[in-house]
Amino acid sequence: MRTPPTDPSDELRRSPAGGQRSRSGKPITGEQVEFDAVSADEADDEELHAIILEDEDEDGTSSEAAGTITESPSTPAPAPPPVPVRQLVLIGAGHAHLQILNWWRERSIANTELTMVTAFGQVAYAGMLPSTLAGLYTPEEMLIDLPKLCERCGVRLIVDRANRFDPENRVIEFAHQPALKFDVASINIGSVPAEEPLWQSHRVLISVKPLPSFLQRFAVRFRELVEQWRMAPGPELLQIVVVGAGAAGVELALCLEQHKHELELPADVRIIDGNKTILNGFAPRTVRRVEKLLRVRGVDLSMGSPVADCDDEGVPTLVLENGERIRADLVIWAAGASPPMALHGFELPKSPRGFLSTRTTLQSIADVPVFVAGDCADLEFHAIPKAGVYAVRQAPILWQNLQNFLARRPLVEYTPQQGFLRLLSCGDGTAILDYKGFSSHSSWAWMLKDWIDRGWVKKFQVK
Ligand SMILES: Cc1cc2nc3c(=O)[nH]c(=O)nc-3n(C[C@H](O)[C@H](O)[C@H](O)COP(=O)(O)OP(=O)(O)OC[C@H]3O[C@@H](n4cnc5c(N)ncnc54)[C@H](O)[C@@H]3O)c2cc1C
């Protein structure tokens, strides 16, 4: 493996755009051909004088399969200067970046090293998380092991939180590790539930993000409660609250209700949201169907006033904006999607909501070699929901544009799809399907969801 240059940006600036000549006298460009002096020295001088190791195809990817052997000239010319290795860095193991790892494994970009930087060594797949709570999956089934995946794909992995991003000097700073330089970077760090300062400062508020640590944080609090109740069972039911009545909150509430049922735990489940209705953006028919299901399953709704505070002295209580106080022994925070705090340290233009302002080519609107995908991007001219499916569809455009950018070719544009298939797990082997006004609550909807979700995770699981 080649050693990366100490300052890749400088090297990149010195990168020959053309004008070099191979020993056979044919013009070559720095971006097309790499000369490996060590390999050439080791080769039989009589027969092999130049070995071209990586031959970049028209699309900017390299086909490493066969080295091309050229004829020896009569007098050896001086070795051409080494072509600098470009540093491509992916920040965050979001949906778009995971796919890029697999595509890199199939066809890497010539003369480029790929590094993945991410806050956790594991990815927990959000689509399977509520069903895991309900006991329909084991935690291992929804987890992706990044060290194994990166090793299989030939990608360097740094597990740390990026908390400063300086596009001018092309430097990423971390919580613990030394800073990293890059030539081109892509950011796919997702979003976090709204009101981060509030849920960060109360132990009883368990945010769904970060996803990889959610199950563990949930289990600690849940066990505590179950033990408390078993030691001193009182007449009052335990109060489990999910904050947020979007798709994630509703799914979590239904799956938790199933979970407590199986544990025979005397608990009430309630959803709280500042909106007046659940499932904003879903077909009215689906909303009615889910409201009925929640009633049948005994999940209460407190709608129309957001949570303003949490009083965790004594019996934990949520204080709503309208002054109402709701006892809450266990709270799962799944309200909305906000920019992660780390973005404060990313010196890039932001939208009024605080996400990274991004062109339809997925390049930051600043004139810098930085791309953005998934929830952390707010696209110019499009208001798209914060959902994993968009990040999935952005991945091929992102991959194409990273290659185009490195090869100095024009970038292509991403067009968001109109609407998408939504499948909500009910935790009992059924699911609710919502697609372009059509709605169904059935076990076949669950089978479809299960098939899609397992298929997605399997692509990245290394046994
Ligand atoms: C319970 C639940 C269920 C959901 N179900 C669905 C569903 O069925 N379908 C759907 O489309 N959407 C669903 N969503 C929404 C979906 O999870 C998000 O929209 C989606 O994960 C966003 O994807 P992303 O690619 O932008 O980033 P993510 O998938 O969130 O990935 C972000 C990555 O960046 C890493 N990271 C974060 N900060 C940093 C940092 N500072 N430095 C380095 N790395 C960092 C994280 O560790 C993570 O690996 C669900 C959400 C929840 C909470």
The ligand as an ORCA input file, in Angstrom:
! r2SCAN-3c Opt
* xyz 0 1
  C     -36.760      4.790     15.189
  C     -36.546      5.346     13.811
  C     -37.057      4.664     12.723
  C     -36.887      5.168     11.437
  N     -37.387      4.483     10.369
  C     -37.186      4.941      9.126
  C     -37.652      4.205      8.004
  O     -38.242      3.133      8.132
  N     -37.418      4.720      6.769
  C     -36.759      5.903      6.598
  O     -36.561      6.328      5.465
  N     -36.311      6.628      7.634
  C     -36.504      6.177      8.889
  N     -36.051      6.892      9.969
  C     -35.324      8.156      9.723
  C     -33.919      7.798      9.402
  O     -33.339      7.067     10.431
  C     -33.045      9.009      9.148
  O     -33.699      9.875      8.303
  C     -31.785      8.496      8.509
  O     -31.085      7.681      9.419
  C     -30.886      9.598      8.038
  O     -29.881      8.961      7.336
  P     -28.486      9.639      7.057
  O     -27.882      8.801      5.989
  O     -28.646     11.081      6.794
  O     -27.663      9.517      8.410
  P     -27.653      8.383      9.516
  O     -28.124      7.100      8.986
  O     -28.360      8.943     10.705
  O     -26.112      8.228      9.815
  C     -25.341      9.246     10.402
  C     -23.982      8.682     10.747
  O     -23.095      9.724     11.094
  C     -22.425      9.399     12.308
  N     -22.119     10.685     12.953
  C     -22.980     11.540     13.525
  N     -22.325     12.624     13.970
  C     -21.034     12.452     13.648
  C     -19.857     13.237     13.829
  N     -19.891     14.437     14.416
  N     -18.675     12.739     13.387
  C     -18.618     11.529     12.785
  N     -19.693     10.761     12.584
  C     -20.888     11.222     13.004
  C     -23.387      8.520     13.064
  O     -22.727      7.734     14.029
  C     -23.975      7.716     11.904
  O     -23.121      6.649     11.581
  C     -36.207      6.409     11.249
  C     -35.685      7.084     12.362
  C     -35.846      6.556     13.630
  C     -35.265      7.311     14.791
*
